[in-house]
């Protein structure tokens, strides 16, 4: 999608992190800035256990820090 937008193929909708550098370099121009897509949640699904492993807990904590409440590319 990014490549098509850079070629001038039309309006694209994609995550900001995918085109942020192009917007800053003025290769792409934001349109419809008042339009927003519905929010969605991300879930870490794992086998149920009474005590998740330290690796699993660390990974879930990493995801929570990295993607919530606002991802780094939108800060």
Backbone atoms as SQL, in Angstrom:
CREATE TABLE atoms (id INTEGER PRIMARY KEY, chain TEXT, resi INTEGER, resn TEXT, atom TEXT, x REAL, y REAL, z REAL);
INSERT INTO atoms VALUES
  (1, 'A', 1, 'UNK', 'N', 0.819, -1.177, 0.000),
  (2, 'A', 1, 'UNK', 'CA', 0.000, 0.000, 0.000),
  (3, 'A', 1, 'UNK', 'C', 0.869, 1.250, 0.000),
  (4, 'A', 2, 'UNK', 'N', 1.908, 1.219, 0.811),
  (5, 'A', 2, 'UNK', 'CA', 2.798, 2.380, 0.876),
  (6, 'A', 2, 'UNK', 'C', 3.393, 2.673, -0.492),
  (7, 'A', 3, 'UNK', 'N', 3.892, 1.635, -1.151),
  (8, 'A', 3, 'UNK', 'CA', 4.508, 1.810, -2.469),
  (9, 'A', 3, 'UNK', 'C', 3.503, 2.372, -3.468),
  (10, 'A', 4, 'UNK', 'N', 2.265, 1.901, -3.421),
  (11, 'A', 4, 'UNK', 'CA', 1.233, 2.412, -4.325),
  (12, 'A', 4, 'UNK', 'C', 0.967, 3.893, -4.050),
  (13, 'A', 5, 'UNK', 'N', 0.926, 4.260, -2.781),
  (14, 'A', 5, 'UNK', 'CA', 0.735, 5.669, -2.434),
  (15, 'A', 5, 'UNK', 'C', 1.876, 6.530, -2.925),
  (16, 'A', 6, 'UNK', 'N', 3.092, 6.034, -2.783),
  (17, 'A', 6, 'UNK', 'CA', 4.256, 6.792, -3.247),
  (18, 'A', 6, 'UNK', 'C', 4.268, 6.944, -4.772),
  (19, 'A', 7, 'UNK', 'N', 3.658, 5.980, -5.478),
  (20, 'A', 7, 'UNK', 'CA', 3.559, 6.068, -6.938),
  (21, 'A', 7, 'UNK', 'C', 2.409, 6.965, -7.381),
  (22, 'A', 8, 'UNK', 'N', 1.591, 7.424, -6.408),
  (23, 'A', 8, 'UNK', 'CA', 0.465, 8.281, -6.762),
  (24, 'A', 8, 'UNK', 'C', -0.763, 7.517, -7.207),
  (25, 'A', 9, 'UNK', 'N', -0.887, 6.279, -6.756),
  (26, 'A', 9, 'UNK', 'CA', -1.998, 5.428, -7.189),
  (27, 'A', 9, 'UNK', 'C', -3.329, 5.798, -6.544),
  (28, 'A', 10, 'UNK', 'N', -3.327, 6.657, -5.552),
  (29, 'A', 10, 'UNK', 'CA', -4.575, 7.055, -4.924),
  (30, 'A', 10, 'UNK', 'C', -4.430, 7.213, -3.421),
  (31, 'A', 11, 'UNK', 'N', -5.568, 7.272, -2.777),
  (32, 'A', 11, 'UNK', 'CA', -5.609, 7.430, -1.318),
  (33, 'A', 11, 'UNK', 'C', -5.404, 6.057, -0.685),
  (34, 'A', 12, 'UNK', 'N', -4.593, 6.002, 0.371),
  (35, 'A', 12, 'UNK', 'CA', -4.384, 4.747, 1.067),
  (36, 'A', 12, 'UNK', 'C', -4.675, 4.912, 2.544),
  (37, 'A', 13, 'UNK', 'N', -5.051, 3.821, 3.151),
  (38, 'A', 13, 'UNK', 'CA', -5.267, 3.783, 4.595),
  (39, 'A', 13, 'UNK', 'C', -4.348, 2.709, 5.145),
  (40, 'A', 14, 'UNK', 'N', -3.429, 3.126, 5.987),
  (41, 'A', 14, 'UNK', 'CA', -2.488, 2.175, 6.569),
  (42, 'A', 14, 'UNK', 'C', -2.003, 2.720, 7.907),
  (43, 'A', 15, 'UNK', 'N', -1.342, 1.892, 8.688),
  (44, 'A', 15, 'UNK', 'CA', -0.854, 2.355, 9.989),
  (45, 'A', 15, 'UNK', 'C', 0.142, 3.507, 9.842),
  (46, 'A', 16, 'UNK', 'N', 0.073, 4.428, 10.758),
  (47, 'A', 16, 'UNK', 'CA', 0.952, 5.592, 10.723),
  (48, 'A', 16, 'UNK', 'C', 2.420, 5.187, 10.735),
  (49, 'A', 17, 'UNK', 'N', 2.770, 4.141, 11.496),
  (50, 'A', 17, 'UNK', 'CA', 4.173, 3.755, 11.563),
  (51, 'A', 17, 'UNK', 'C', 4.723, 3.350, 10.194),
  (52, 'A', 18, 'UNK', 'N', 3.848, 2.904, 9.290),
  (53, 'A', 18, 'UNK', 'CA', 4.306, 2.465, 7.977),
  (54, 'A', 18, 'UNK', 'C', 4.638, 3.627, 7.046),
  (55, 'A', 19, 'UNK', 'N', 4.062, 4.797, 7.316),
  (56, 'A', 19, 'UNK', 'CA', 4.243, 5.947, 6.408),
  (57, 'A', 19, 'UNK', 'C', 4.724, 7.197, 7.112),
  (58, 'A', 20, 'UNK', 'N', 5.000, 7.120, 8.392),
  (59, 'A', 20, 'UNK', 'CA', 5.384, 8.303, 9.171),
  (60, 'A', 20, 'UNK', 'C', 6.599, 9.011, 8.577),
  (61, 'A', 21, 'UNK', 'N', 7.622, 8.252, 8.189),
  (62, 'A', 21, 'UNK', 'CA', 8.818, 8.866, 7.607),
  (63, 'A', 21, 'UNK', 'C', 8.494, 9.553, 6.282),
  (64, 'A', 22, 'UNK', 'N', 7.597, 8.959, 5.498),
  (65, 'A', 22, 'UNK', 'CA', 7.203, 9.563, 4.221),
  (66, 'A', 22, 'UNK', 'C', 6.409, 10.848, 4.426),
  (67, 'A', 23, 'UNK', 'N', 5.605, 10.886, 5.463),
  (68, 'A', 23, 'UNK', 'CA', 4.857, 12.114, 5.772),
  (69, 'A', 23, 'UNK', 'C', 5.825, 13.208, 6.206),
  (70, 'A', 24, 'UNK', 'N', 6.753, 12.857, 7.087),
  (71, 'A', 24, 'UNK', 'CA', 7.729, 13.853, 7.552),
  (72, 'A', 24, 'UNK', 'C', 8.603, 14.359, 6.408),
  (73, 'A', 25, 'UNK', 'N', 8.917, 13.490, 5.444),
  (74, 'A', 25, 'UNK', 'CA', 9.738, 13.879, 4.295),
  (75, 'A', 25, 'UNK', 'C', 8.888, 14.508, 3.182),
  (76, 'A', 26, 'UNK', 'N', 7.583, 14.629, 3.414),
  (77, 'A', 26, 'UNK', 'CA', 6.634, 15.235, 2.462),
  (78, 'A', 26, 'UNK', 'C', 6.498, 14.456, 1.163),
  (79, 'A', 27, 'UNK', 'N', 6.776, 13.156, 1.226),
  (80, 'A', 27, 'UNK', 'CA', 6.519, 12.305, 0.064),
  (81, 'A', 27, 'UNK', 'C', 5.055, 11.904, 0.017),
  (82, 'A', 28, 'UNK', 'N', 4.406, 11.887, 1.191),
  (83, 'A', 28, 'UNK', 'CA', 2.967, 11.628, 1.302),
  (84, 'A', 28, 'UNK', 'C', 2.338, 12.751, 2.111),
  (85, 'A', 29, 'UNK', 'N', 1.073, 13.016, 1.855),
  (86, 'A', 29, 'UNK', 'CA', 0.345, 14.087, 2.532),
  (87, 'A', 29, 'UNK', 'C', -0.861, 13.470, 3.238),
  (88, 'A', 30, 'UNK', 'N', -1.027, 13.726, 4.537),
  (89, 'A', 30, 'UNK', 'CA', -2.201, 13.197, 5.242),
  (90, 'A', 30, 'UNK', 'C', -3.488, 13.827, 4.700),
  (91, 'A', 31, 'UNK', 'N', -4.489, 13.011, 4.484),
  (92, 'A', 31, 'UNK', 'CA', -5.819, 13.456, 4.065),
  (93, 'A', 31, 'UNK', 'C', -6.835, 12.919, 5.061),
  (94, 'A', 32, 'UNK', 'N', -8.003, 13.491, 5.065),
  (95, 'A', 32, 'UNK', 'CA', -9.089, 13.003, 5.919),
  (96, 'A', 32, 'UNK', 'C', -8.631, 12.850, 7.367),
  (97, 'A', 33, 'UNK', 'N', -7.931, 13.848, 7.870),
  (98, 'A', 33, 'UNK', 'CA', -7.343, 13.748, 9.210),
  (99, 'A', 33, 'UNK', 'C', -8.396, 13.698, 10.318),
  (100, 'A', 34, 'UNK', 'N', -9.615, 14.109, 10.046),
  (101, 'A', 34, 'UNK', 'CA', -10.681, 14.031, 11.053),
  (102, 'A', 34, 'UNK', 'C', -11.397, 12.688, 11.026),
  (103, 'A', 35, 'UNK', 'N', -11.097, 11.863, 10.048),
  (104, 'A', 35, 'UNK', 'CA', -11.706, 10.536, 9.943),
  (105, 'A', 35, 'UNK', 'C', -10.908, 9.559, 10.800),
  (106, 'A', 36, 'UNK', 'N', -11.595, 8.686, 11.498),
  (107, 'A', 36, 'UNK', 'CA', -10.882, 7.673, 12.282),
  (108, 'A', 36, 'UNK', 'C', -11.555, 6.320, 12.092),
  (109, 'A', 37, 'UNK', 'N', -10.749, 5.304, 12.099),
  (110, 'A', 37, 'UNK', 'CA', -11.262, 3.936, 11.999),
  (111, 'A', 37, 'UNK', 'C', -11.586, 3.454, 13.406),
  (112, 'A', 38, 'UNK', 'N', -12.480, 2.491, 13.526),
  (113, 'A', 38, 'UNK', 'CA', -12.802, 1.973, 14.861),
  (114, 'A', 38, 'UNK', 'C', -11.559, 1.391, 15.532),
  (115, 'A', 39, 'UNK', 'N', -11.452, 1.617, 16.823),
  (116, 'A', 39, 'UNK', 'CA', -10.338, 1.048, 17.572),
  (117, 'A', 39, 'UNK', 'C', -10.541, -0.452, 17.738),
  (118, 'A', 40, 'UNK', 'N', -9.456, -1.159, 17.933),
  (119, 'A', 40, 'UNK', 'CA', -9.533, -2.589, 18.177),
  (120, 'A', 40, 'UNK', 'C', -8.525, -2.954, 19.256),
  (121, 'A', 41, 'UNK', 'N', -8.724, -4.079, 19.844),
  (122, 'A', 41, 'UNK', 'CA', -7.841, -4.546, 20.910),
  (123, 'A', 41, 'UNK', 'C', -6.911, -5.624, 20.389),
  (124, 'A', 42, 'UNK', 'N', -5.779, -5.769, 21.041),
  (125, 'A', 42, 'UNK', 'CA', -4.839, -6.843, 20.752),
  (126, 'A', 42, 'UNK', 'C', -4.791, -7.724, 21.994),
  (127, 'A', 43, 'UNK', 'N', -4.891, -9.013, 21.781),
  (128, 'A', 43, 'UNK', 'CA', -4.898, -9.949, 22.894),
  (129, 'A', 43, 'UNK', 'C', -3.715, -10.904, 22.785),
  (130, 'A', 44, 'UNK', 'N', -3.111, -11.224, 23.907),
  (131, 'A', 44, 'UNK', 'CA', -2.082, -12.257, 23.958),
  (132, 'A', 44, 'UNK', 'C', -2.780, -13.533, 24.423),
  (133, 'A', 45, 'UNK', 'N', -2.932, -14.481, 23.537),
  (134, 'A', 45, 'UNK', 'CA', -3.636, -15.729, 23.846),
  (135, 'A', 45, 'UNK', 'C', -2.594, -16.811, 24.109),
  (136, 'A', 46, 'UNK', 'N', -2.749, -17.495, 25.210),
  (137, 'A', 46, 'UNK', 'CA', -1.805, -18.544, 25.571),
  (138, 'A', 46, 'UNK', 'C', -2.538, -19.645, 26.305),
  (139, 'A', 47, 'UNK', 'N', -1.904, -20.798, 26.392),
  (140, 'A', 47, 'UNK', 'CA', -2.505, -21.917, 27.106),
  (141, 'A', 47, 'UNK', 'C', -2.685, -21.544, 28.577),
  (142, 'A', 48, 'UNK', 'N', -3.832, -21.914, 29.104),
  (143, 'A', 48, 'UNK', 'CA', -4.117, -21.583, 30.494),
  (144, 'A', 48, 'UNK', 'C', -3.206, -22.376, 31.424),
  (145, 'A', 49, 'UNK', 'N', -2.638, -21.663, 32.369),
  (146, 'A', 49, 'UNK', 'CA', -1.854, -22.331, 33.403),
  (147, 'A', 49, 'UNK', 'C', -1.979, -21.500, 34.666),
  (148, 'A', 50, 'UNK', 'N', -1.804, -22.139, 35.764),
  (149, 'A', 50, 'UNK', 'CA', -1.955, -21.439, 37.039),
  (150, 'A', 50, 'UNK', 'C', -0.895, -20.355, 37.202),
  (151, 'A', 51, 'UNK', 'N', 0.325, -20.655, 36.758),
  (152, 'A', 51, 'UNK', 'CA', 1.432, -19.712, 36.858),
  (153, 'A', 51, 'UNK', 'C', 2.143, -19.636, 35.514),
  (154, 'A', 52, 'UNK', 'N', 1.887, -18.588, 34.725),
  (155, 'A', 52, 'UNK', 'CA', 2.593, -18.462, 33.441),
  (156, 'A', 52, 'UNK', 'C', 4.106, -18.392, 33.668),
  (157, 'A', 53, 'UNK', 'N', 4.855, -18.888, 32.705),
  (158, 'A', 53, 'UNK', 'CA', 6.316, -18.872, 32.827),
  (159, 'A', 53, 'UNK', 'C', 6.814, -17.429, 32.870),
  (160, 'A', 54, 'UNK', 'N', 8.012, -17.265, 33.377),
  (161, 'A', 54, 'UNK', 'CA', 8.612, -15.928, 33.460),
  (162, 'A', 54, 'UNK', 'C', 8.789, -15.335, 32.066),
  (163, 'A', 55, 'UNK', 'N', 9.131, -16.172, 31.079),
  (164, 'A', 55, 'UNK', 'CA', 9.296, -15.692, 29.707),
  (165, 'A', 55, 'UNK', 'C', 7.976, -15.184, 29.146),
  (166, 'A', 56, 'UNK', 'N', 6.903, -15.943, 29.369),
  (167, 'A', 56, 'UNK', 'CA', 5.588, -15.525, 28.881),
  (168, 'A', 56, 'UNK', 'C', 5.160, -14.228, 29.562),
  (169, 'A', 57, 'UNK', 'N', 5.326, -14.147, 30.855),
  (170, 'A', 57, 'UNK', 'CA', 4.938, -12.940, 31.593),
  (171, 'A', 57, 'UNK', 'C', 5.740, -11.735, 31.097),
  (172, 'A', 58, 'UNK', 'N', 7.029, -11.924, 30.858),
  (173, 'A', 58, 'UNK', 'CA', 7.874, -10.841, 30.363),
  (174, 'A', 58, 'UNK', 'C', 7.416, -10.396, 28.976),
  (175, 'A', 59, 'UNK', 'N', 7.036, -11.351, 28.122),
  (176, 'A', 59, 'UNK', 'CA', 6.574, -11.018, 26.778),
  (177, 'A', 59, 'UNK', 'C', 5.261, -10.240, 26.828),
  (178, 'A', 60, 'UNK', 'N', 4.338, -10.672, 27.647),
  (179, 'A', 60, 'UNK', 'CA', 3.062, -9.966, 27.781),
  (180, 'A', 60, 'UNK', 'C', 3.286, -8.556, 28.323),
  (181, 'A', 61, 'UNK', 'N', 4.156, -8.418, 29.305),
  (182, 'A', 61, 'UNK', 'CA', 4.466, -7.090, 29.852),
  (183, 'A', 61, 'UNK', 'C', 5.108, -6.200, 28.787),
  (184, 'A', 62, 'UNK', 'N', 5.983, -6.786, 27.953),
  (185, 'A', 62, 'UNK', 'CA', 6.603, -6.041, 26.854),
  (186, 'A', 62, 'UNK', 'C', 5.535, -5.539, 25.887),
  (187, 'A', 63, 'UNK', 'N', 4.602, -6.404, 25.488),
  (188, 'A', 63, 'UNK', 'CA', 3.538, -6.001, 24.567),
  (189, 'A', 63, 'UNK', 'C', 2.703, -4.860, 25.156),
  (190, 'A', 64, 'UNK', 'N', 2.385, -4.965, 26.433),
  (191, 'A', 64, 'UNK', 'CA', 1.583, -3.932, 27.082),
  (192, 'A', 64, 'UNK', 'C', 2.317, -2.592, 27.093),
  (193, 'A', 65, 'UNK', 'N', 3.613, -2.619, 27.359),
  (194, 'A', 65, 'UNK', 'CA', 4.399, -1.371, 27.355),
  (195, 'A', 65, 'UNK', 'C', 4.543, -0.819, 25.943),
  (196, 'A', 66, 'UNK', 'N', 4.763, -1.689, 24.992),
  (197, 'A', 66, 'UNK', 'CA', 5.062, -1.273, 23.618),
  (198, 'A', 66, 'UNK', 'C', 3.836, -0.726, 22.884),
  (199, 'A', 67, 'UNK', 'N', 2.676, -1.340, 23.108),
  (200, 'A', 67, 'UNK', 'CA', 1.499, -0.990, 22.314),
  (201, 'A', 67, 'UNK', 'C', 0.377, -0.328, 23.088),
  (202, 'A', 68, 'UNK', 'N', 0.530, -0.080, 24.348),
  (203, 'A', 68, 'UNK', 'CA', -0.573, 0.529, 25.070),
  (204, 'A', 68, 'UNK', 'C', -0.080, 1.593, 26.013),
  (205, 'A', 69, 'UNK', 'N', -0.847, 2.581, 26.314),
  (206, 'A', 69, 'UNK', 'CA', -2.131, 2.890, 25.692),
  (207, 'A', 69, 'UNK', 'C', -1.972, 3.558, 24.323),
  (208, 'A', 70, 'UNK', 'N', -0.842, 4.203, 24.072),
  (209, 'A', 70, 'UNK', 'CA', -0.597, 4.808, 22.772),
  (210, 'A', 70, 'UNK', 'C', 0.724, 4.290, 22.234),
  (211, 'A', 71, 'UNK', 'N', 0.728, 3.716, 21.019),
  (212, 'A', 71, 'UNK', 'CA', 1.985, 3.196, 20.476),
  (213, 'A', 71, 'UNK', 'C', 3.008, 4.299, 20.228),
  (214, 'A', 72, 'UNK', 'N', 4.288, 3.959, 20.215),
  (215, 'A', 72, 'UNK', 'CA', 5.338, 4.979, 20.117),
  (216, 'A', 72, 'UNK', 'C', 5.261, 5.824, 18.858),
  (217, 'A', 73, 'UNK', 'N', 4.747, 5.280, 17.750),
  (218, 'A', 73, 'UNK', 'CA', 4.695, 6.073, 16.510),
  (219, 'A', 73, 'UNK', 'C', 3.599, 7.128, 16.558),
  (220, 'A', 74, 'UNK', 'N', 2.725, 7.095, 17.578),
  (221, 'A', 74, 'UNK', 'CA', 1.681, 8.115, 17.713),
  (222, 'A', 74, 'UNK', 'C', 1.941, 9.062, 18.876),
  (223, 'A', 75, 'UNK', 'N', 3.041, 8.875, 19.586),
  (224, 'A', 75, 'UNK', 'CA', 3.345, 9.742, 20.738),
  (225, 'A', 75, 'UNK', 'C', 3.968, 11.037, 20.293);
